[in-house]
Amino acid sequence: MYFTDRGIEELEKRRGEEEVTFEWLAEQLRTFVDLNPDFEVPVERLATWLARLDDEDDDEDA
């Protein structure tokens, strides 16, 4: 188990039943980066990865 799995498990346990929009998620990510600028690159990578999940061209390059 990765260390990050603990946070993911907590998120799922506490908020797993909720439904959110990507607009809401994007705003939360912006707020997080504003408060934690050292995490700008990882958050950018996560957002880009989520945005391109259905992009077949990126799957071939990976």
Steps between C-alpha positions, in 0.01 A plus 500: 500500500627844410493775762250690281257208524422608857376839381308344214337254739406782738353699212297201387382425854402858586364619165451187291123537486511860376469609139710792378554677171834541329448874538487454878806272492696749289421778748613284792826419319560871433440581865733220610780626274446857623547375856777252411701636205762225533238256370431692179677250272342183646153658493556612141603146404196350673263749334653436158481123550133523603421728206654256251372166634293436189763624255615192307809678361644553849450132588723397212777740607504379861 
